[in-house]
Amino acid sequence: MVHTGISTPTHDSVVFNGRSRKRFVSYRLRGEYEKPWLEDPKFNKTKYNNYIVYAWVFIGVCAAGVVAYFQIRSALPSPICLIYEDKFDGGKLDESKWNYEVALNGFGTGSFDWTTTDATNTYIDEKGLHIVPTLTNETTSITTDQMWNGYTLNLTADGTCTETSESACVAHSNSTLGHLIPPVRSARINTKGKVGMKYGRVEVVAKLPKGDWLWPAIWMMPKDSVYGAWPKSGEIDIMESRGNTVSYPGGRNLYYTTLHWGPSSTYDSYWKTQAVRTDRRGDFTDGFHTYGLEWTANHIYMYFDDRLTQVLYTKFHADETLWKKGGFAGDSENNTLIANPWENSTSTTGNAPFDQEFYLILNVAVGSTNGWFL
């Protein structure tokens, strides 16, 4: 059996297994002694090399700091001035800034609602602006039978229609032909001709609605269709959602932000500039949120609640216009090559058609026939 122990004797020695060991004696030179290597030119050369390395490290750190500074500086928001703010606390809609859109043709999406100026569909209280869809047979004198057959709804005759075509202003119910008076009424307001913007920031604080087939939207359209009919002149969708439950594919727990652009509706390349924001712990009808847009000549940036939460970032490049990004060259429609609608744009950053003034739209549509609801 082997026993190992350590004891502390009274003498300058260590006892290990009963054996003593001499104290360690250092052979390090003491006092002054020669250091010939310091006189060696090669040593000085190494020292100078170290100085060079240190200098380059210093230059690298400084360069990194300069690059970081300019990158951060470019990401900081540019100074802006407030051109319009509406807290919707005046008891009624400010018609010096807002327009009602009144029509019953579905606004190109085949929605089932007829937009009105009625106070049951748009009103302001202590909580702000409300856009509320209602059933036609519950909020008008039109009966269910009349909605199906034998009734004429003429918004031109009563002076409320804001569109010019008969199809947008007049409806005749005929069950044989399948023509129905819109079963739902809602509202749609815009700032066209009153408040517009070319570059800047838009923030809308909103609580989204609950309900199957509801289609809330915060979006922008060009004041003048400089480049032609939709989507040649662009469309900016800050927020689009659905009121359906979270069990529905694409329900109210997510929303889309999108840029629409292209030489024709067939070649709308929105899918290249679209993003989705998802709430995994609830949905966007639970409370108020900020839906934001930052728009410059160089980029369009969409965010949620604050600028730190990016939803969509689209960078514009002078050498890669949206025409090139879409890859439209060589495409044809009706056996005719597609022309570049932005060819004569004066933009120097390649951001056409998003180089013109746009206006804001707020609405809640109901249903559609364009595939928005699966």
matplotlib code that plots the C-alpha trace (Angstrom):
import matplotlib.pyplot as plt

x = [0.0, 1.3, 0.5, 0.9, 0.9, 1.9, 3.2, 4.5, 7.8, 9.4, 12.5, 12.9, 12.1, 9.1, 8.4, 6.8, 6.4, 8.9, 11.6, 13.2, 14.1, 16.5, 15.3, 15.1, 18.0, 17.5, 20.3, 19.0, 21.7, 21.6, 23.0, 24.2, 25.0, 25.4, 22.5, 24.1, 20.9, 19.8, 22.7, 21.8, 20.4, 17.9, 16.3, 15.7, 14.3, 11.7, 10.8, 10.2, 8.1, 6.0, 5.5, 4.3, 1.8, 0.5, 0.2, -1.9, -4.1, -4.7, -5.5, -7.9, -9.7, -10.1, -11.3, -13.8, -15.1, -15.5, -17.3, -19.6, -20.3, -21.4, -23.4, -25.2, -25.6, -27.3, -29.7, -30.8, -34.1, -33.8, -35.2, -38.9, -41.6, -45.2, -47.5, -50.7, -51.9, -55.4, -56.3, -59.9, -61.1, -63.3, -66.6, -66.8, -64.5, -62.5, -63.7, -61.1, -58.5, -60.6, -62.9, -65.6, -65.5, -69.0, -69.5, -70.9, -68.7, -66.2, -63.3, -61.6, -61.4, -65.0, -65.7, -69.3, -69.7, -71.3, -69.3, -71.3, -71.1, -73.6, -72.8, -73.5, -70.5, -68.1, -68.1, -65.8, -66.0, -63.6, -61.8, -61.1, -62.3, -64.5, -65.1, -67.9, -69.5, -73.2, -75.8, -77.8, -81.1, -80.6, -79.5, -81.6, -85.2, -84.1, -85.5, -83.9, -86.3, -85.5, -81.8, -82.4, -84.9, -86.7, -84.8, -82.7, -80.1, -79.0, -76.2, -76.0, -79.6, -79.2, -75.9, -73.7, -71.6, -68.0, -67.3, -68.2, -69.2, -72.7, -71.5, -70.0, -73.0, -76.1, -77.2, -80.3, -81.2, -82.2, -82.1, -82.3, -79.2, -77.5, -77.4, -77.6, -77.7, -74.6, -75.5, -73.1, -72.3, -69.0, -66.8, -63.7, -62.0, -59.0, -56.9, -56.7, -56.4, -56.1, -53.1, -50.5, -46.9, -43.8, -41.2, -41.6, -43.1, -46.7, -47.8, -51.3, -52.3, -55.1, -56.9, -57.9, -61.5, -62.6, -65.0, -65.0, -64.3, -63.4, -60.5, -59.0, -56.4, -54.1, -52.6, -51.6, -52.3, -50.8, -52.4, -51.9, -51.4, -48.4, -47.2, -50.6, -53.3, -52.7, -50.2, -48.0, -48.2, -47.7, -49.5, -48.2, -49.9, -48.8, -51.1, -53.7, -55.2, -58.2, -60.7, -61.0, -59.8, -56.3, -57.4, -58.1, -55.0, -53.8, -56.2, -56.1, -52.8, -50.9, -50.8, -49.2, -47.2, -46.7, -45.6, -47.5, -45.8, -45.6, -46.2, -49.7, -52.0, -50.9, -47.3, -47.9, -44.7, -45.9, -44.6, -41.0, -41.7, -44.0, -43.5, -45.7, -45.8, -47.1, -48.2, -47.5, -49.0, -52.3, -53.6, -53.7, -57.3, -56.2, -55.0, -53.8, -50.6, -48.6, -48.3, -45.5, -44.0, -40.7, -40.3, -37.3, -35.9, -33.5, -35.8, -39.2, -39.2, -42.3, -42.2, -44.4, -44.9, -41.5, -38.7, -36.7, -39.2, -38.7, -41.4, -40.4, -37.3, -37.0, -33.8, -33.8, -30.8, -30.1, -28.4, -31.3, -34.6, -37.8, -38.1, -34.9, -35.9, -39.1, -37.3, -39.9, -37.7, -38.7, -42.1, -45.2, -48.9, -51.5, -48.6, -47.1, -43.8, -44.4, -43.2, -41.4, -43.9, -41.1, -38.7, -39.2, -39.0, -36.6, -35.8, -32.0, -32.4, -34.4, -37.5, -40.1, -43.1, -42.6, -41.2, -44.6, -47.1, -49.3, -52.4, -53.6, -56.6, -58.3, -61.1, -62.6, -63.9, -66.0, -65.3, -63.8, -63.6, -59.9, -58.5, -57.7, -59.9, -59.2]
y = [0.0, 3.4, 6.4, 10.0, 12.9, 16.5, 18.0, 21.4, 21.0, 23.7, 23.8, 25.1, 21.9, 19.9, 16.4, 14.2, 10.5, 10.9, 12.2, 15.6, 17.7, 20.5, 24.0, 25.2, 27.4, 29.8, 30.2, 33.5, 36.1, 38.9, 42.4, 44.0, 41.7, 42.0, 41.8, 41.5, 40.8, 44.3, 45.5, 43.2, 45.2, 42.3, 43.0, 46.6, 45.6, 43.4, 46.3, 48.6, 45.9, 45.8, 49.6, 49.2, 46.5, 48.7, 51.6, 49.6, 48.3, 51.9, 52.9, 49.9, 50.8, 54.4, 53.3, 51.0, 53.8, 56.1, 53.4, 52.7, 56.4, 56.9, 53.7, 54.7, 58.2, 57.0, 54.8, 57.7, 59.3, 62.5, 65.7, 65.9, 68.5, 67.6, 68.4, 66.9, 65.2, 64.0, 62.6, 62.2, 63.9, 66.6, 64.7, 64.5, 63.9, 66.9, 67.2, 69.9, 67.1, 63.9, 62.8, 60.1, 57.7, 56.5, 53.7, 50.2, 48.5, 46.9, 49.2, 46.7, 43.9, 42.6, 43.5, 43.1, 46.4, 49.7, 52.6, 55.4, 58.7, 57.3, 57.8, 54.2, 53.3, 56.2, 58.0, 59.6, 59.3, 59.5, 56.5, 58.0, 57.2, 54.1, 52.4, 49.9, 47.6, 47.1, 44.9, 46.7, 45.2, 46.3, 49.9, 50.9, 50.6, 48.0, 44.6, 41.3, 40.5, 43.8, 43.1, 40.0, 41.3, 44.3, 47.2, 50.0, 51.7, 54.9, 56.8, 59.3, 60.4, 61.1, 63.0, 60.8, 58.8, 59.9, 57.8, 58.6, 55.3, 54.0, 50.6, 52.2, 54.3, 52.3, 48.8, 46.9, 43.7, 40.8, 37.2, 35.8, 37.6, 37.1, 40.9, 41.7, 45.0, 45.0, 43.2, 45.2, 48.9, 50.2, 53.3, 54.4, 57.8, 59.4, 62.6, 63.0, 66.6, 67.8, 66.2, 64.5, 63.5, 62.7, 61.3, 61.5, 59.5, 58.2, 56.7, 55.4, 54.2, 51.6, 48.7, 46.2, 44.8, 41.3, 39.5, 37.0, 38.5, 41.9, 43.5, 46.5, 48.5, 51.5, 52.4, 55.0, 55.7, 58.2, 61.6, 61.6, 58.4, 59.9, 56.5, 55.1, 52.9, 50.6, 49.3, 51.4, 54.4, 52.2, 51.5, 51.5, 49.2, 50.0, 47.5, 44.9, 42.2, 40.0, 39.9, 36.1, 34.0, 32.8, 29.3, 30.8, 30.8, 34.4, 35.4, 38.4, 37.4, 38.6, 41.5, 42.3, 45.3, 45.6, 47.7, 47.2, 48.0, 46.7, 47.5, 45.9, 44.2, 40.9, 41.7, 43.3, 42.3, 43.0, 39.6, 40.9, 43.7, 42.2, 41.2, 39.7, 40.6, 37.9, 38.1, 34.7, 35.5, 37.1, 39.1, 42.7, 43.2, 43.0, 46.6, 49.7, 49.5, 51.9, 51.1, 53.1, 54.1, 55.8, 56.9, 58.5, 58.7, 55.9, 53.4, 52.6, 51.2, 49.8, 49.3, 48.1, 50.1, 51.8, 52.2, 49.4, 46.8, 46.4, 44.8, 45.6, 47.3, 48.1, 49.7, 51.6, 51.6, 53.8, 50.9, 48.5, 50.3, 48.5, 47.7, 45.7, 44.3, 43.0, 41.5, 42.8, 43.3, 40.8, 40.1, 40.4, 40.8, 40.2, 39.3, 42.8, 43.6, 45.4, 49.0, 50.4, 52.8, 54.5, 55.1, 58.9, 59.2, 61.9, 59.8, 59.5, 56.7, 54.2, 54.5, 55.2, 54.9, 55.8, 59.2, 61.0, 62.4, 59.9, 60.3, 58.2, 55.9, 54.2, 51.6, 48.4, 46.3, 43.2, 40.1, 40.0, 38.1, 38.7, 35.9, 37.9, 35.5, 31.8]
z = [0.0, -0.9, 1.3, 0.0, 2.4, 2.7, 5.9, 6.9, 8.7, 10.8, 8.5, 5.0, 3.3, 2.0, 3.1, 0.5, 1.3, 4.0, 1.6, 1.8, -1.3, -1.6, -2.0, -5.7, -6.7, -9.5, -12.0, -13.3, -13.7, -11.2, -11.5, -14.7, -17.6, -21.3, -23.7, -27.1, -28.9, -28.3, -30.4, -33.2, -36.2, -36.9, -33.6, -34.4, -37.8, -36.0, -33.7, -36.7, -38.3, -35.1, -35.4, -38.9, -37.9, -35.0, -37.5, -39.9, -37.0, -36.0, -39.5, -39.9, -36.7, -37.8, -41.3, -39.7, -37.5, -40.5, -42.5, -39.5, -39.0, -42.6, -42.6, -39.4, -40.7, -43.9, -41.8, -39.5, -40.4, -42.4, -40.9, -41.7, -41.1, -40.3, -43.2, -41.8, -38.7, -37.9, -34.5, -35.5, -32.4, -33.9, -33.8, -37.6, -40.6, -41.7, -45.3, -46.0, -45.9, -46.6, -49.4, -49.3, -52.2, -53.0, -55.5, -55.8, -58.5, -56.1, -57.1, -59.3, -56.7, -56.9, -53.3, -52.2, -50.4, -51.5, -50.0, -48.5, -46.5, -44.0, -40.3, -39.6, -41.8, -40.9, -37.6, -35.1, -31.3, -28.3, -29.6, -33.1, -36.6, -37.1, -40.5, -40.0, -42.6, -42.2, -43.9, -46.6, -45.6, -42.0, -42.5, -45.5, -46.7, -49.3, -48.5, -49.1, -51.9, -53.6, -53.3, -55.4, -57.9, -59.3, -57.6, -59.1, -56.9, -58.6, -56.8, -59.7, -59.2, -55.5, -56.2, -54.0, -56.5, -56.8, -59.9, -63.5, -65.1, -64.9, -63.7, -60.7, -59.8, -60.9, -60.1, -61.1, -59.2, -61.5, -60.1, -63.6, -64.7, -61.4, -60.7, -57.0, -55.1, -52.9, -49.7, -47.5, -47.1, -45.9, -46.3, -48.1, -47.6, -49.2, -49.3, -53.1, -54.1, -50.5, -48.9, -51.0, -50.6, -52.7, -50.3, -46.6, -43.8, -43.2, -39.9, -39.2, -35.8, -36.2, -34.6, -37.3, -37.4, -36.6, -38.9, -41.7, -45.2, -43.9, -45.8, -44.0, -45.9, -45.4, -48.8, -51.3, -55.0, -57.4, -57.6, -61.3, -63.3, -65.0, -66.4, -67.3, -65.9, -62.9, -62.1, -64.4, -62.1, -59.0, -55.7, -52.2, -49.7, -46.2, -44.6, -45.9, -43.8, -43.4, -40.5, -40.5, -37.6, -37.2, -38.4, -41.8, -44.1, -43.9, -41.1, -38.8, -37.2, -40.2, -42.6, -46.0, -47.1, -50.9, -53.8, -57.0, -60.3, -63.8, -67.5, -67.3, -64.8, -66.2, -65.4, -62.0, -60.1, -56.6, -55.5, -55.8, -53.4, -50.8, -47.2, -44.4, -40.7, -38.4, -34.8, -33.2, -29.8, -30.8, -33.8, -35.0, -33.8, -30.1, -29.9, -31.7, -33.7, -35.8, -39.5, -41.0, -44.4, -45.0, -48.6, -50.2, -53.7, -52.8, -50.9, -49.5, -46.0, -44.2, -40.5, -37.6, -34.4, -34.7, -37.3, -35.6, -36.7, -40.4, -42.5, -46.1, -47.5, -51.2, -52.4, -55.7, -58.0, -61.0, -62.8, -62.0, -62.6, -61.8, -65.6, -65.2, -61.8, -63.3, -66.3, -68.7, -71.7, -74.4, -72.8, -74.9, -74.5, -77.2, -79.6, -79.0, -77.2, -74.0, -73.9, -70.9, -69.3, -67.3, -70.1, -70.1, -66.3, -65.0, -61.9, -61.3, -58.8, -60.8, -58.5, -61.2, -60.9, -57.2, -58.1, -58.2, -55.6, -53.9, -51.6, -48.7, -48.6, -45.6, -46.1, -45.0, -47.9, -47.7, -49.8, -53.2, -56.4, -57.2, -55.1, -52.0, -50.0, -50.9]

ax = plt.figure().add_subplot(projection="3d")
ax.plot(x, y, z, "-o")
ax.set_aspect("equal")
plt.show()
